[in-house]
Amino acid sequence: MCGIVGYLGRRDCTDVLMDGLEKLEYRGYDSAGIAVFEENNSIKTVKTRGKLTAMKEKLTVEGKPLGHCGIGHTRWATHGEPSDVNSHPHSNGRVTIVHNGIIENYAELKEFLTDKGYKFLSQTDSEVVACLLDYYYSERNPLRAITETLKELRGSYALGILFKDFPDRVYAARRGSPLIVGVGEDESFIESDIPAFLKYTKNYAILEDDEIVCLDNNGEHFFDVHGTPIQKEIQTAEWDVEQAQKCGYPHFMLKEIHEQPEVVKKTIDSIVKDGVPDFSGIGLTDDMIRGFHRVFIVACGTAMHAGIVGRYAIEKLARLPVTVEIASEFRYMDPIVGEGDLVIVVSQSGETADTKAGLELAKTRGAKTLAIVNVKYSAIAREADMCINTLAGPEIAVASTKAYSVQIASLYLLAFRFAYARGIILEDELKRLTAQLYKTPKAIQDAIDQSSQCQFIASQLINTETLFFIGRGFDYALSLEGSLKLKEITYIHSEAYAAGELKHGTISLIEQNIPVITVATQKHILEKTISNMEEVKARGAYIIALCRKGTAFAGKTVDLKLELDFGDIDDMFVPLPTVCALQLIAYYSSVLRGNDPDKPRNLAKSVTTE
């Protein structure tokens, strides 16, 4: 959530900042702003409530700042409503800042600074940081002002900082909120994520917690929290500009749905050696697996739904107990976790605050930790004992699609290896299961090829304000994700239930013509699911069924049917192609209702605060 950009170099700073902010729109925001050193060494700030289109209009009216050094921000409101005044950058005295994160002790700092004569214009916690930096700037030493300020701050932050007396410098610091330093030729960047500067350079350094960077005309200079110079490794991004662009698709979400056959295969290829999954490269050995007593899967939102599929697969194949916990609950429930347990944390961004906190808790209790992330340089990837780096490439749309699929593929491969290591299956079965998983990219493509049918189903939901998803087993796990995807980007009220739970309360909500989307792909429980469909049909529901090709339903049980061709893959693997159909239904429903599926209201891509 929120996005920071900063630039020092030979280019037009305003153009670079606005371009970077556009690349970070997926993170979610409700206001935007920039601050640029102009040729007379004064700082010009332009900021506004609303989207970047409003910023561009304001720049046209007020005039574009002309310079080569500045910072920019997209804000997702936490303290104070979205407004021009609460937008970043914030200035006080000789300091201008942008800030991601939450300053937990801002109230007491604000009281202290008010007593010192500082005046506050906004309702934000961020303005406190600008005032505190100015307070410690008494010696006109920017680095000292920053180190002293960081000692006072509690909470999370990524900061971009300009000092009025130093027009050729950008400072930055972080704790608990991601910040990356782009390293170009005679130019430098600070950004919240790599896509913001890929157009200019693929070289970067990761700013760790409690580290500071100064960008000046001689390059990038790194310091620890005490102001002592440190050396940083310069890395090269594997992503390219094309991957971070729409490439002819009307929305990133649709592009990312269509990329799933390729990225699932790439992820499988990265783990499989000689026909079987091999995790020895990340330090996960068969001996270690045999020592695990329990597995916890800790995640949020879509990643948590992937974890439920993973739980079903691990328990079914490896007969090892698995608990799936919402990360925000896990960290506060005082879980019984420790030595002999494996905690798998799943996060697309690798920066999810609650998931990261769950990882840290597990480590303090003595559990082994394994991360499944799509960003190998992320905090979670670096802190976990072991890490599976999925290969989805940049996922720009807020609603996750391809990251979910590669998470599931990774969890399947873990389930296979767990079953083999524990002696539940032999090598022949291990190879058969792996070969089955390799068939899923084709089944995924076949599901995506049903786009027109998915669009027709979406057209039947345009005027719907509430609906339900039901399913059993793997189909229930899929229903949870299908419901979340739909509500995220269409704003239709949607709930998912285990089909067998209908009699225990949910069926009272069924009224005439309320859509009930039924996921019915599991052959061994199909009859049970059909019975549940007939129950809601008898109460007037409009039944939309997603099922295997050739599935027959009695009479007029089903009003609309989407048949998917899974070939000969096992029931366990049909979530991968089926979820693509659910994603497409959600996507087209959003578009038909006039929404932007890439940027749903009130949501952020990377949730780095509690």
C-alpha positions as CSV (number, residue, x, y, z in Angstrom):
1,M,0.0,0.0,0.0
2,C,1.2,3.5,-0.8
3,G,4.1,4.1,-3.2
4,I,7.3,6.1,-2.9
5,V,9.5,7.3,-5.7
6,G,12.6,9.5,-5.7
7,Y,15.0,10.6,-8.4
8,L,18.4,12.3,-8.8
9,G,19.9,12.6,-12.3
10,R,20.0,14.2,-15.6
11,R,16.4,13.6,-16.7
12,D,13.3,15.8,-16.1
13,C,12.5,14.9,-12.5
14,T,8.8,15.5,-12.7
15,D,8.5,13.2,-15.7
16,V,10.4,10.4,-13.9
17,L,8.5,10.8,-10.7
18,M,5.1,10.7,-12.5
19,D,6.1,7.7,-14.6
20,G,7.3,5.9,-11.4
21,L,4.0,6.6,-9.6
22,E,2.0,5.3,-12.5
23,K,4.0,2.0,-12.3
24,L,3.1,1.9,-8.5
25,E,-0.7,2.5,-8.9
26,Y,-1.3,-1.2,-8.3
27,R,-0.3,-0.7,-4.7
28,G,-3.5,1.2,-4.0
29,Y,-3.9,4.9,-3.2
30,D,-6.4,7.8,-2.9
31,S,-4.1,10.8,-3.3
32,A,-0.8,11.7,-4.9
33,G,1.9,14.3,-4.9
34,I,5.5,15.3,-5.8
35,A,8.2,17.7,-4.5
36,V,11.0,18.8,-6.8
37,F,14.0,21.1,-6.4
38,E,13.7,23.8,-9.0
39,E,16.6,25.7,-10.6
40,N,16.5,28.4,-7.9
41,N,17.0,25.6,-5.3
42,S,13.5,26.1,-3.9
43,I,11.3,23.0,-3.5
44,K,8.0,23.1,-5.4
45,T,5.3,20.7,-4.1
46,V,2.2,19.7,-6.1
47,K,-0.3,17.3,-4.5
48,T,-4.0,16.5,-4.7
49,R,-6.7,14.1,-3.6
50,G,-7.6,11.5,-6.2
51,K,-5.9,9.6,-8.9
52,L,-2.9,10.5,-11.0
53,T,-5.2,12.0,-13.6
54,A,-6.1,14.7,-11.1
55,M,-2.4,15.2,-10.4
56,K,-1.7,15.7,-14.2
57,E,-4.5,18.2,-14.4
58,K,-3.1,20.1,-11.5
59,L,0.4,20.1,-13.0
60,T,-1.1,21.6,-16.1
61,V,-2.9,24.3,-14.2
62,E,-0.1,25.2,-11.7
63,G,2.9,24.5,-13.9
64,K,5.2,21.5,-13.9
65,P,8.2,21.8,-11.5
66,L,11.4,21.9,-13.5
67,G,14.4,20.2,-11.9
68,H,16.5,17.0,-11.6
69,C,16.0,16.0,-8.0
70,G,12.8,15.2,-6.1
71,I,10.4,12.7,-4.4
72,G,6.9,11.6,-5.0
73,H,4.1,9.6,-3.3
74,T,0.8,7.8,-3.7
75,R,-1.1,7.8,-0.4
76,W,-3.5,5.2,0.9
77,A,-5.3,7.0,3.8
78,T,-4.7,5.8,7.4
79,H,-4.5,8.9,9.6
80,G,-6.8,11.5,8.2
81,E,-9.2,11.4,5.3
82,P,-8.1,11.6,1.7
83,S,-7.6,15.3,1.0
84,D,-5.2,17.8,-0.6
85,V,-3.8,18.7,2.8
86,N,-3.3,15.2,4.0
87,S,-1.6,14.2,0.8
88,H,2.1,13.7,0.7
89,P,4.7,15.2,0.4
90,H,4.7,17.0,3.8
91,S,7.0,19.9,4.6
92,N,7.8,21.7,7.8
93,G,10.7,24.2,8.1
94,R,13.6,22.9,6.1
95,V,12.5,19.3,5.5
96,T,10.1,17.7,3.0
97,I,9.2,14.0,3.2
98,V,7.1,11.2,1.8
99,H,6.2,8.3,4.1
100,N,4.8,4.8,3.8
101,G,3.7,3.0,7.0
102,I,2.3,3.9,10.4
103,I,4.1,5.8,13.2
104,E,2.6,4.3,16.3
105,N,3.8,6.9,18.7
106,Y,2.9,9.9,16.6
107,A,0.5,11.4,19.2
108,E,3.1,11.7,21.9
109,L,5.7,13.0,19.4
110,K,3.2,15.6,18.1
111,E,2.5,16.8,21.6
112,F,6.3,17.2,22.2
113,L,6.8,19.1,19.0
114,T,3.8,21.3,19.6
115,D,5.3,22.3,22.9
116,K,8.5,23.2,20.9
117,G,6.5,25.6,18.7
118,Y,5.8,23.4,15.7
119,K,2.4,23.9,13.9
120,F,0.6,21.1,12.1
121,L,-1.5,21.5,9.0
122,S,-2.6,17.9,8.4
123,Q,-4.2,15.0,10.4
124,T,-1.5,12.6,9.4
125,D,1.1,10.8,11.5
126,S,3.6,11.5,8.6
127,E,3.8,15.2,9.2
128,V,5.2,14.5,12.6
129,V,8.2,12.9,10.9
130,A,8.9,16.0,8.9
131,C,8.8,18.2,12.0
132,L,11.0,15.8,14.0
133,L,13.6,15.8,11.3
134,D,13.5,19.6,11.3
135,Y,13.9,19.6,15.1
136,Y,17.1,17.5,14.9
137,Y,18.4,19.4,12.0
138,S,19.8,22.1,14.3
139,E,23.4,21.4,13.2
140,R,22.4,21.4,9.5
141,N,23.6,17.8,9.3
142,P,21.1,15.7,7.4
143,L,22.5,12.3,8.4
144,R,22.5,13.2,12.1
145,A,18.9,14.5,11.8
146,I,17.8,11.2,10.3
147,T,19.6,9.0,12.8
148,E,18.3,10.9,15.7
149,T,14.8,10.9,14.3
150,L,14.8,7.1,13.7
151,K,15.6,6.5,17.3
152,E,12.4,8.2,18.3
153,L,10.0,6.5,15.8
154,R,8.0,3.4,16.7
155,G,6.1,1.6,14.0
156,S,6.8,1.0,10.3
157,Y,8.1,3.4,7.7
158,A,9.8,4.0,4.4
159,L,10.9,7.6,4.0
160,G,12.0,9.7,1.1
161,I,13.5,13.0,2.4
162,L,14.6,16.3,0.9
163,F,16.6,18.9,2.9
164,K,16.1,22.5,1.7
165,D,19.9,23.3,2.1
166,F,21.0,20.3,-0.1
167,P,19.3,20.6,-3.5
168,D,21.4,17.8,-5.0
169,R,20.5,15.1,-2.5
170,V,17.7,12.6,-1.8
171,Y,17.8,10.7,1.5
172,A,15.8,7.6,2.3
173,A,15.4,5.2,5.2
174,R,13.2,2.2,6.1
175,R,11.9,-0.1,8.8
176,G,9.2,-2.7,8.1
177,S,8.1,-1.1,4.8
178,P,9.9,-2.0,1.5
179,L,12.2,0.5,-0.2
180,I,14.6,-0.3,-3.1
181,V,17.4,1.8,-4.5
182,G,17.7,1.8,-8.3
183,V,21.3,2.2,-9.6
184,G,21.6,3.8,-13.1
185,E,24.3,5.5,-15.1
186,D,24.7,9.0,-13.6
187,E,21.3,8.7,-12.0
188,S,19.7,7.1,-8.9
189,F,16.3,6.2,-7.8
190,I,14.3,5.2,-4.6
191,E,11.2,3.2,-5.2
192,S,8.7,1.0,-3.4
193,D,9.0,-1.7,-6.0
194,I,11.2,-2.7,-9.0
195,P,8.7,-2.0,-11.8
196,A,8.8,1.7,-11.0
197,F,12.4,2.1,-12.4
198,L,12.7,-0.9,-14.8
199,K,12.4,1.6,-17.7
200,Y,15.7,3.2,-16.7
201,T,17.8,0.5,-15.0
202,K,17.7,-3.2,-13.9
203,N,20.3,-2.7,-11.2
204,Y,19.2,-2.2,-7.7
205,A,20.2,-2.5,-4.0
206,I,17.8,-3.6,-1.2
207,L,17.5,-1.2,1.7
208,E,17.2,-3.3,4.9
209,D,15.5,-2.3,8.1
210,D,17.2,0.6,9.9
211,E,19.4,1.5,6.9
212,I,19.8,4.9,5.3
213,V,20.8,5.9,1.8
214,C,21.9,9.2,0.4
215,L,21.7,9.8,-3.4
216,D,23.9,12.5,-4.7
217,N,25.8,13.4,-7.8
218,N,28.5,10.8,-6.9
219,G,26.1,7.9,-6.7
220,E,24.5,6.0,-3.8
221,H,25.9,6.0,-0.2
222,F,24.6,3.6,2.4
223,F,24.7,3.9,6.2
224,D,23.5,2.0,9.2
225,V,21.2,3.4,11.8
226,H,24.2,5.0,13.6
227,G,25.3,6.8,10.5
228,T,28.3,4.5,9.8
229,P,29.0,3.8,6.1
230,I,28.2,0.3,4.9
231,Q,28.6,-1.6,1.6
232,K,25.6,-2.9,-0.3
233,E,25.3,-5.7,-2.9
234,I,24.1,-4.4,-6.3
235,Q,21.7,-6.9,-7.9
236,T,20.1,-7.3,-11.3
237,A,16.4,-7.6,-11.8
238,E,15.2,-10.7,-13.7
239,W,12.0,-8.9,-14.8
240,D,11.9,-6.7,-17.9
241,V,9.9,-3.8,-19.0
242,E,7.6,-5.9,-21.2
243,Q,6.5,-8.1,-18.2
244,A,5.5,-5.0,-16.3
245,Q,3.3,-3.6,-19.2
246,K,-0.1,-4.6,-20.5
247,C,1.2,-5.8,-23.9
248,G,-2.1,-5.1,-25.7
249,Y,-4.5,-6.4,-23.1
250,P,-7.1,-3.9,-21.8
251,H,-6.2,-4.6,-18.2
252,F,-3.3,-6.1,-16.3
253,M,-5.7,-8.6,-14.7
254,L,-6.7,-10.1,-18.0
255,K,-3.0,-10.3,-19.1
256,E,-2.1,-12.0,-15.9
257,I,-4.9,-14.5,-16.2
258,H,-3.6,-15.4,-19.6
259,E,-0.1,-15.8,-18.4
260,Q,-1.0,-18.6,-16.0
261,P,-0.2,-21.6,-18.2
262,E,3.3,-20.3,-18.8
263,V,4.1,-19.2,-15.2
264,V,2.8,-22.5,-13.7
265,K,5.0,-24.5,-16.0
266,K,8.0,-22.3,-15.2
267,T,7.4,-22.6,-11.5
268,I,7.1,-26.4,-11.7
269,D,10.3,-26.6,-13.9
270,S,12.2,-24.6,-11.3
271,I,11.5,-27.2,-8.6
272,V,11.4,-30.5,-10.5
273,K,14.6,-32.4,-11.2
274,D,14.7,-35.8,-13.0
275,G,10.9,-36.0,-12.9
276,V,10.4,-35.4,-9.2
277,P,10.2,-32.4,-6.9
278,D,13.6,-31.6,-5.3
279,F,13.8,-29.1,-2.5
280,S,17.3,-29.9,-1.4
281,G,18.5,-26.7,-3.0
282,I,16.6,-24.6,-0.5
283,G,17.7,-26.8,2.4
284,L,14.5,-28.9,2.8
285,T,15.7,-32.5,2.9
286,D,13.8,-35.7,3.3
287,D,15.3,-36.3,6.7
288,M,14.0,-32.9,7.8
289,I,10.6,-33.6,6.4
290,R,10.4,-36.9,8.3
291,G,11.0,-34.9,11.5
292,F,8.0,-32.6,11.2
293,H,5.1,-33.4,13.5
294,R,2.7,-30.7,12.2
295,V,2.5,-28.1,9.5
296,F,1.0,-24.6,9.8
297,I,0.2,-22.6,6.7
298,V,0.0,-18.9,7.6
299,A,-1.2,-16.3,5.0
300,C,-3.8,-13.6,4.2
301,G,-6.5,-13.3,1.6
302,T,-5.9,-15.1,-1.6
303,A,-2.6,-16.6,-0.4
304,M,-4.5,-18.1,2.6
305,H,-7.0,-19.7,0.1
306,A,-4.1,-21.2,-1.7
307,G,-3.0,-22.6,1.7
308,I,-6.3,-24.3,2.1
309,V,-5.8,-26.2,-1.2
310,G,-2.3,-27.0,0.0
311,R,-3.6,-28.3,3.3
312,Y,-6.0,-30.7,1.5
313,A,-3.2,-32.0,-0.7
314,I,-0.6,-32.4,2.0
315,E,-3.1,-34.2,4.4
316,K,-4.5,-36.4,1.6
317,L,-1.1,-37.5,0.3
318,A,1.3,-37.3,3.2
319,R,-1.1,-37.9,6.1
320,L,0.5,-35.1,8.1
321,P,-1.8,-32.7,10.1
322,V,-1.9,-29.2,8.6
323,T,-3.5,-26.1,10.1
324,V,-4.2,-23.1,7.9
325,E,-4.3,-19.8,9.9
326,I,-5.1,-16.2,8.9
327,A,-1.9,-14.4,9.6
328,S,-3.5,-11.6,11.5
329,E,-5.0,-14.1,13.9
330,F,-2.0,-16.4,14.1
331,R,0.3,-13.7,15.5
332,Y,-2.1,-12.8,18.4
333,M,-3.7,-16.2,19.3
334,D,-0.6,-17.4,21.2
335,P,-0.4,-20.5,18.9
336,I,1.0,-23.8,20.2
337,V,3.9,-24.0,17.7
338,G,7.5,-24.8,18.3
339,E,10.2,-27.4,17.6
340,G,9.2,-30.2,15.3
341,D,6.7,-27.9,13.5
342,L,7.0,-26.4,10.0
343,V,5.4,-23.0,9.4
344,I,4.8,-22.3,5.7
345,V,4.2,-18.6,5.1
346,V,2.7,-17.6,1.8
347,S,2.8,-14.1,0.4
348,Q,2.7,-12.7,-3.2
349,S,4.7,-9.6,-2.3
350,G,6.8,-11.1,0.5
351,E,6.2,-7.9,2.5
352,T,2.7,-8.6,4.0
353,A,2.9,-7.2,7.5
354,D,0.8,-9.8,9.3
355,T,2.4,-12.7,7.5
356,K,5.9,-11.4,8.2
357,A,5.0,-11.1,11.9
358,G,3.7,-14.7,11.9
359,L,7.0,-15.8,10.5
360,E,8.9,-13.9,13.2
361,L,6.7,-15.4,15.9
362,A,7.3,-19.0,14.5
363,K,11.0,-18.5,14.5
364,T,11.1,-17.3,18.1
365,R,9.2,-20.4,19.1
366,G,11.7,-22.7,17.5
367,A,9.7,-23.9,14.4
368,K,11.3,-24.3,11.0
369,T,10.0,-21.7,8.5
370,L,9.4,-22.0,4.8
371,A,8.3,-19.0,2.6
372,I,6.5,-19.2,-0.7
373,V,6.8,-15.8,-2.3
374,N,6.9,-14.2,-5.7
375,V,9.6,-11.6,-4.9
376,K,12.9,-13.2,-4.0
377,Y,14.4,-10.0,-2.6
378,S,11.5,-9.4,-0.2
379,A,11.7,-9.3,3.6
380,I,9.8,-12.6,4.1
381,A,12.1,-14.4,1.6
382,R,15.2,-13.2,3.4
383,E,14.0,-13.9,6.9
384,A,12.6,-17.5,6.4
385,D,14.8,-20.5,7.0
386,M,13.9,-21.7,3.5
387,C,12.2,-20.1,0.5
388,I,10.4,-21.2,-2.6
389,N,10.6,-18.4,-5.1
390,T,7.6,-18.7,-7.5
391,L,8.1,-17.5,-11.0
392,A,4.9,-15.6,-11.8
393,G,6.8,-12.4,-12.8
394,P,5.4,-9.0,-11.8
395,E,1.7,-9.1,-10.8
396,I,0.4,-5.6,-11.2
397,A,-3.4,-6.0,-10.8
398,V,-4.5,-5.6,-7.2
399,A,-6.6,-8.8,-7.4
400,S,-4.1,-11.7,-7.4
401,T,-4.5,-14.4,-10.1
402,K,-1.3,-15.9,-11.4
403,A,0.4,-15.6,-8.0
404,Y,-2.3,-17.8,-6.6
405,S,-1.8,-20.5,-9.2
406,V,1.9,-20.7,-8.7
407,Q,1.4,-20.9,-5.0
408,I,-0.9,-23.8,-5.4
409,A,1.6,-25.5,-7.8
410,S,4.4,-25.1,-5.2
411,L,2.2,-26.5,-2.4
412,Y,1.3,-29.5,-4.6
413,L,5.0,-30.3,-5.1
414,L,5.6,-30.0,-1.4
415,A,2.7,-32.4,-0.8
416,F,4.3,-34.9,-3.2
417,R,7.7,-34.8,-1.6
418,F,6.3,-34.9,1.9
419,A,4.3,-38.1,1.0
420,Y,7.5,-39.7,-0.5
421,A,9.8,-38.7,2.3
422,R,7.3,-40.1,4.9
423,G,7.0,-43.4,3.0
424,I,3.4,-43.0,2.1
425,I,4.1,-43.2,-1.6
426,L,6.9,-44.8,-3.6
427,E,9.0,-43.2,-6.3
428,D,6.8,-44.4,-9.2
429,E,3.8,-42.7,-7.6
430,L,5.9,-39.6,-7.0
431,K,6.8,-39.4,-10.7
432,R,3.2,-40.1,-11.7
433,L,1.9,-37.2,-9.5
434,T,4.5,-34.9,-10.9
435,A,3.6,-35.9,-14.5
436,Q,0.0,-35.2,-13.6
437,L,0.9,-31.7,-12.4
438,Y,2.7,-31.1,-15.7
439,K,-0.6,-31.6,-17.5
440,T,-2.3,-28.7,-15.7
441,P,-0.9,-25.9,-17.9
442,K,-2.8,-27.3,-20.9
443,A,-6.0,-27.7,-18.8
444,I,-5.5,-24.1,-17.6
445,Q,-5.2,-22.9,-21.2
446,D,-8.4,-24.9,-22.1
447,A,-10.2,-23.1,-19.3
448,I,-9.0,-19.7,-20.4
449,D,-10.1,-20.5,-23.9
450,Q,-13.7,-20.6,-22.5
451,S,-13.5,-16.8,-22.1
452,S,-16.7,-16.1,-24.1
453,Q,-18.7,-18.5,-21.9
454,C,-17.3,-16.8,-18.8
455,Q,-18.2,-13.4,-20.2
456,F,-21.8,-14.6,-20.8
457,I,-22.1,-15.8,-17.2
458,A,-20.8,-12.4,-16.1
459,S,-23.5,-10.7,-18.2
460,Q,-26.1,-12.5,-16.1
461,L,-24.6,-11.0,-12.9
462,I,-24.6,-7.3,-13.9
463,N,-27.6,-6.4,-11.8
464,T,-26.9,-8.8,-9.0
465,E,-26.2,-7.3,-5.6
466,T,-25.7,-10.5,-3.6
467,L,-24.8,-14.1,-4.5
468,F,-23.3,-17.3,-3.0
469,F,-20.7,-19.8,-3.9
470,I,-20.9,-23.4,-2.7
471,G,-18.6,-26.5,-3.1
472,R,-17.1,-29.4,-1.2
473,G,-13.5,-30.4,-0.5
474,F,-11.2,-28.8,-3.1
475,D,-14.3,-27.2,-4.6
476,Y,-15.0,-25.4,-1.3
477,A,-11.5,-24.1,-1.3
478,L,-12.0,-22.8,-4.8
479,S,-15.4,-21.3,-3.8
480,L,-13.6,-19.2,-1.2
481,E,-11.2,-17.8,-3.8
482,G,-13.9,-17.3,-6.5
483,S,-16.1,-15.4,-4.0
484,L,-13.2,-13.2,-2.9
485,K,-12.2,-12.4,-6.5
486,L,-15.7,-11.4,-7.4
487,K,-16.3,-9.2,-4.4
488,E,-12.9,-7.5,-4.7
489,I,-13.4,-6.1,-8.1
490,T,-17.2,-6.0,-8.7
491,Y,-18.3,-4.9,-5.2
492,I,-21.1,-7.5,-5.3
493,H,-21.8,-8.9,-1.9
494,S,-20.6,-12.5,-2.2
495,E,-20.1,-15.3,0.3
496,A,-18.7,-18.8,0.0
497,Y,-19.9,-21.8,2.0
498,A,-19.1,-25.5,2.3
499,A,-22.1,-27.0,0.5
500,G,-22.9,-29.3,3.4
501,E,-23.3,-26.3,5.7
502,L,-26.3,-24.9,3.9
503,K,-28.8,-26.5,6.3
504,H,-27.0,-24.9,9.3
505,G,-28.2,-21.3,8.6
506,T,-27.1,-20.2,5.1
507,I,-30.1,-21.6,3.3
508,S,-32.3,-19.0,5.1
509,L,-30.7,-16.3,2.9
510,I,-31.7,-18.0,-0.4
511,E,-34.5,-16.0,-2.2
512,Q,-36.0,-16.1,-5.6
513,N,-33.4,-15.7,-8.4
514,I,-30.4,-15.2,-6.1
515,P,-27.4,-16.6,-8.0
516,V,-25.7,-19.6,-6.4
517,I,-22.4,-20.4,-8.2
518,T,-21.7,-24.1,-7.6
519,V,-18.2,-25.6,-8.1
520,A,-18.8,-29.3,-8.8
521,T,-15.7,-30.9,-10.1
522,Q,-14.9,-33.6,-7.6
523,K,-16.3,-36.9,-8.8
524,H,-16.3,-38.8,-5.5
525,I,-18.6,-36.2,-3.9
526,L,-20.5,-35.0,-6.9
527,E,-23.8,-36.6,-5.8
528,K,-23.6,-34.9,-2.5
529,T,-23.0,-31.5,-4.2
530,I,-25.9,-32.0,-6.6
531,S,-28.2,-32.7,-3.6
532,N,-27.1,-29.3,-2.1
533,M,-27.8,-27.6,-5.5
534,E,-31.3,-29.1,-5.5
535,E,-31.9,-27.8,-2.0
536,V,-31.2,-24.2,-3.0
537,K,-33.0,-24.6,-6.4
538,A,-36.1,-25.6,-4.5
539,R,-36.0,-22.3,-2.8
540,G,-35.7,-20.3,-6.0
541,A,-32.0,-19.9,-6.5
542,Y,-30.5,-19.3,-10.0
543,I,-27.9,-22.1,-10.3
544,I,-24.7,-21.5,-12.2
545,A,-22.5,-24.7,-12.2
546,L,-18.8,-25.1,-13.0
547,C,-18.2,-28.8,-13.7
548,R,-16.3,-31.4,-15.6
549,K,-17.1,-31.8,-19.3
550,G,-20.0,-34.3,-19.7
551,T,-21.4,-33.9,-16.2
552,A,-25.2,-34.4,-16.2
553,F,-27.7,-32.8,-13.9
554,A,-31.3,-34.0,-13.4
555,G,-34.2,-31.9,-14.8
556,K,-33.9,-28.2,-14.4
557,T,-31.5,-28.2,-11.5
558,V,-29.0,-26.0,-13.3
559,D,-29.8,-22.7,-15.1
560,L,-26.4,-22.1,-16.6
561,K,-23.5,-24.5,-16.9
562,L,-19.8,-24.1,-17.7
563,E,-18.2,-27.4,-18.6
564,L,-14.4,-27.5,-18.3
565,D,-12.2,-30.1,-20.1
566,F,-9.7,-31.4,-17.5
567,G,-8.5,-34.2,-19.7
568,D,-7.3,-37.1,-17.5
569,I,-5.9,-35.2,-14.6
570,D,-6.8,-36.3,-11.1
571,D,-9.5,-34.4,-9.2
572,M,-6.9,-33.0,-6.8
573,F,-5.4,-30.9,-9.6
574,V,-8.6,-29.4,-11.1
575,P,-8.4,-26.3,-8.9
576,L,-5.7,-24.9,-11.2
577,P,-7.8,-24.7,-14.4
578,T,-11.1,-24.1,-12.5
579,V,-9.9,-21.0,-10.7
580,C,-9.0,-19.5,-14.1
581,A,-12.7,-19.7,-15.1
582,L,-13.7,-18.1,-11.8
583,Q,-11.1,-15.3,-12.3
584,L,-12.5,-14.6,-15.8
585,I,-16.1,-14.5,-14.5
586,A,-15.0,-12.0,-11.9
587,Y,-13.0,-10.0,-14.4
588,Y,-15.8,-9.7,-17.0
589,S,-18.4,-9.0,-14.2
590,S,-16.2,-6.1,-13.1
591,V,-15.7,-4.6,-16.6
592,L,-19.4,-5.0,-17.4
593,R,-20.4,-3.1,-14.3
594,G,-18.1,-0.2,-15.3
595,N,-15.3,-0.8,-12.8
596,D,-11.5,-0.8,-13.2
597,P,-10.6,-4.4,-12.3
598,D,-6.9,-3.5,-11.9
599,K,-7.6,-0.9,-9.2
600,P,-10.5,-1.8,-7.0
601,R,-11.6,0.8,-4.5
602,N,-10.2,0.8,-1.0
603,L,-7.7,-2.0,-1.7
604,A,-4.0,-2.1,-1.9
605,K,-1.7,-4.7,-3.6
606,S,0.9,-5.0,-0.8
607,V,-0.5,-4.6,2.7
608,T,2.5,-3.5,4.7
609,T,0.6,-2.2,7.8
610,E,-1.7,-4.0,10.2
